[in-house]
Amino acid sequence: MKRGRSISRFPTQEPTPANPRALNRLLQALPKADFEALRPHLQPVEMIKETVLIEAGAPSTHLYLPESGIISMMVRLSEGQTIELAMIGRDSILGASAAFGDAISLSEAVVLQPGSAFVLDIASFRAAADRSVAFRSLLSRHEQALLAETQQSAACNAAHSVEARLSRWLLRARELCDGEALPLTQELLARMIGVQRNAISIVAHGLQQSGVIGYNRGHVEIYDPEGLEETSCECFRVVKAHRDRLLEVTDQPPHGHGQAVTNR
């Protein structure tokens, strides 16, 4: 995997007055004054697949607010195995705990699906959080939602079948990628939920035979989301309901702004 911030910057783009909130849910939810304080420090970047954004045990220097793509938070064990704790996409932020003084991550953050994001240095981020109670409250809710996902994932991987775990994982990935076909190998899927590749092969074949998914040349397409929910455990629904409850204030951008799309 690529180490460090090996991410290419978009040459001229930044949040514009016509598109002030971009596509990130946290940015959309910020009060206008808080957003304007952050705005000069937001730098657009392209997230390249397999780039390590944050290394486990190393101090974080930047935070990431995705607009598209998926960041995977993973734990790497001493025996060499990796297992995913949570996914972060346009619905949240990577590294918000730094606002509360903890800039050391126990997990590794890797770009799973390429996309775009805004990057923000920790000093500017902490200064903005220190100035605003509303900002700190919003960050706290996002951290609670992330904690809930990591806790539920741990329980799911310990207790549920491979089919249920894979279905839960695919539903979350679909949620962050607008239902697009996902470039996912069986090896990657096995690593994400902590099982052997042959187990993924068997389960994926069954889901494909039942018409729930299509799998061809390393690409997964979900044909029947409702059917996939039926094969999933309760974990996807539990986490989604908790996240939506915590972040429901972000469903409507403040001050009458509609959802904006940056010109990229």
C-alpha positions, 0 to 999 in steps of 0.5 A: 500500500502507498504510505503517507499523504501521496495524494494529488491535489486538484490544481485550482479548486476550492469551495466556492460561494456558489458551492459552499458546502460541497458534498460532505455531510459534516461540512453541510451541517456546519453553521455558516460562521464556522464554515467560513472560519474553516473555508480558507484552510480546506484543500481539495485532494484526490484520494488514490486507491490504497494510499495510507492516510493515517498510520497506526501509532503515528501522530496525525497531521491532517483530517479528511472530509470525503466527498466521494470514495471510501476510507477504510479504518483497519487494524493490522495484527502482528500475525499479518492479518488485517480486519476492518473496523469502519468505513468513512465516506461523504457522510463523515470525517476522518480524524475528528478525535484530534479536536479533543486532543487525541492525534494518535490513531490505533487503527490505519486509515486506507483509501479503499475506493478512490474519490475526492476529499477536502483535507484540513491541517490539525492546527486549523481544525482545533482552532475552529473547534475551540472557538465553537461549541456547535462545531464541537457538538457536531464533531462529538456526534460524528465520533459517536456514530463512528464508535457505534460502527466500530463496536457493532462491526467487532460484534458482527465479525465475532458472532455472525455468519460469513454471508451475513457479514459480507451482506452487511459490508456490501450494504454499507459500501453501496450506501457510500457509493450511490449503488455503483458497481464496486471494484472489489476482489474476493481477496479484499472482501475476505480481508475486510471481514476477516475470513478466508478467501474461499469462504467469500467465494462460496458466499458470493457465488450463492448471492450471485446465483440467487440474483442478489449481486452480480460478480464479474472480473473483480466488480460487484454490482448489487441488483437486489438491495432488499434481498441483500438486507434479508441475508444481512444480520441486524448490524447494518440496520442498527448502525444506520438507525443510530447514525441517522439519529445522531446526525439527523440535523445534517440532513438539511443544510443550514441557512437555506442552502441546498446540496451543492455539487462542486464543479470537478 
